[in-house]
Amino acid sequence: MLNLLLSTISRSTLRKFACTNNLLYIDSFQWPKESNLKYLTIDHCTRKDFCTILRHLLHLQTIVLRHFNLDIHTEYEYLSTTYPQLTSLTMQQLFFSMDKIESFLYLTPSLVHLRLEGCADDATFNGSRWETLIRTKLLSLNQFEFSFRLQNYRVVKMNATQFRTPFWLNEKHWPIYCIYDCPKEEILLCSTPDILTELEYNFVGPVVISKTIQNVSVSTNVVRKL
């Protein structure tokens, strides 16, 4: 199996590959000396695995991580290295803090496209903090797609104005949508309305959709776009 995987990745004509197991990360796997792979999809990955992949696949431009673990306990080993070849990153089914995601994104300074999906802590809903990160560490980023889930509505309401600044609305043209599912008492903050259908997010009962250029409010009886 390992020989077949190595042979596949080593093909000079291979540009796109999906790996549904953890064979890439076992110690006995011998990485190819040269690979032209540009697009990689992985089912499970930690921060250590992520760094290992980019250290060996120097032409890799896009990674899609379906289940990602930021692996905070070993992050100090990889802080000094960056991977400028990567321009597109998607991380799905995340559970993360803003501190962790900031530390992780320092590894990928050349990102043009970034997509994040998952549950987040309160600090992740801080638009000013995201603005600082993008301005200082992700200078090439022009497409930012995200959906963050949280149950603390007060945090979202308190930070709503931070997503209405000229940076978000005029410079980047990234309107942010706040969706409140009343029965679940769950907040979904997302960058575009299209991401809702892509996520197949199942709402139960009334919801409220609020755009960042408007005031955020909640209604338990009606569905309306503010």
N, C-alpha and C positions, 0 to 999 in steps of 0.2 A: 504493500500500500504506500509506504513512504517513497519507494523508488518511482512508483507511478506518479505521485504528487510532484516529486522533484522534476521528473521528465516533463510533466505538463507545464509547470511554471517556467521551465527553461526554454520552452519553445519560442523562437524568435518572432513568430507570427501572433502569439497570444497577447491580446490587449486587455481582455476582460475575464475575470474569474470569480466564482463564488465558492466559498469554503464552508461546509456545514459541520465540520468537526474540529477538533483541537490539535490536529496533527502538525500544524505549523509551529506549535509552541513546545513540543516535546524536545528534550535535550538531544536526542539522537538524530533529529532532522538536520540534514545538511543543505544549507541554502545554496542556490545556484550562484555562480560567480557573476553571471550576467542574466538579467531578465528585462524584457521590454513591457512588462505588465503595467498598465496605466489605471485600471479600474478594478477594485477588489471589494467584494461583499463578504462579511464574516458574521457568523451567528453569535459567537461568544468571544469576548475580548476583555482583557484588563489593560491597565495603563502600561505595564511592563511588556505585554504582548504587542501592544500598539507600537512602542518604541522599537522592539525587535524587528517587526515587519518593515518599518520605514528605514531602519538601518541597513537592511539587506535589499530592499526593492527601491533603488534610487530613482527610477523613472515613474514611480507610482504617483498619480495625480489626484485620484479620487478614492475615498474609503467610505463604505457604508457599514456601520456597526449596529447590528440588530439588538444585541444585548450588551451593554457596556458597564464595566466596573472601573471606577476611577482609581481604585487601588491606592488609597491615600497613604498607606503604611510604607510603601516603597518608593514614593514619588521623589524623595530626595536624591535618589540615584540617577535621575534622568533630567533634572532641572537645567543642567548646563548645556544640553544638546537641543538644537532645533532642527526641524525637517522642512526646509524651504521648498522641496519638490511638491508638497501636498497643497493643492488649490481648492479642493472640495471635500467637506467632511460632513457626514450625517451620523448622528448618534441617537439611537432609539431606545425606548424602555429604560430611561435613565432614572436614577434617584440620586440627586446631587445637591451640594451646597454651592453657593456662589464662590466661596473660597477655593473649592476644589476645581471648579470649571475655569476660574481665572488662572490658576496654576497650570492646568492642563493646556489651555489655549496658548500659553507662552511657547509651547513646542511647535506651533504651526503658524508662523508669522505671515505666510504668503496666501492665506485663505482668501478666496474670492467668494466662495459660497459656503455657508454654515447653516446646518439644520439640526435642531435639538428638540427632542420629544421626551417628556417624562414628568415626574413629580419633583418639586423643588422646595427649598427652604424659603423663609421670608425674604432674605437678602436678594434672592434671584429676581424679585419683583421691583428692584431698585433701578429705574431707568437711567439715573445719573451714573450709577456704577458701570452699567453696560456701556454708556457713552464714553466714559473714560477708558475702559478696556479697549474698545474699538478704535478710538483715536490714537492710543499709544502703542497697542500691540497688534492690531489687525487693520493696518492701514489700507490694504487692498480690498477689504470686504465690501462688496456691493449688493450681495443677496443674503439676507438673514431671515431664515424661517424658523419659527419656534412655537411650541405649545407647552406651557408650564401649568401644572395642576397644583392647587392649594386649597385648603379648607378655611383659611383665615381671611375672610372677606375684608376685614378692617385694614389689613396690610395693603391689599390691592387698592382700596379706596384712598388710603393715605398717600400712596405713591403714584396715583394716576396722573398727576400733573407732570411728573418727571418724564412721561412718554409723550407730552404735548409740546416739547421744546422744538426750536428750529432745527436742531440736529435730526430729530426723528421725522418731522413732518415736511420740512423744506429741503434740507440737505440730502437726506437719505431716501425720503419718500416712503417711509415705513409706518403706515398707520397701524396702531395696535388695537386689537379687539379683546374685550373682556366679556366672557360668557359665564353666566351664573345659572347653575342647575339647582332650582329651589329644593326639590325633594332630597337630592343627594347632598345639598349644602356644600357644593364643590365649585370652585372657581377654575376656569380655563382661560389663561391669557395667551393669545396667539397673534402672530404677525400678519396673517392674511386670512380672510374668511374661507378661502379655498382649502386651507389645511384641515378644516373641520370635516369635510367629506372624505378627504384622504385618510384621516385618522379613524374613520368609521366610529366617531364618538356618539354613543347612544345616550341621548338625554331622556330622562324620565319626568314627564310633566312640564310645567311652565319653565321657560328660560328667558333671560334677558340678554340681548346683545348690545354692548355699548362700545362705541368707537372713541378713540382717544381725543378727538377734537371736540367731543361733547362731554357733559358731566356723566359720571358713573352713578347709576342708581339701580335699585332692585325692586321688582314687582313680583308678588307671589301669585297673581291671578291672571296676568296677561302676558302675551309674548309680543315684544316690540323691539324695534331697532331704534336706538337713540341717536 
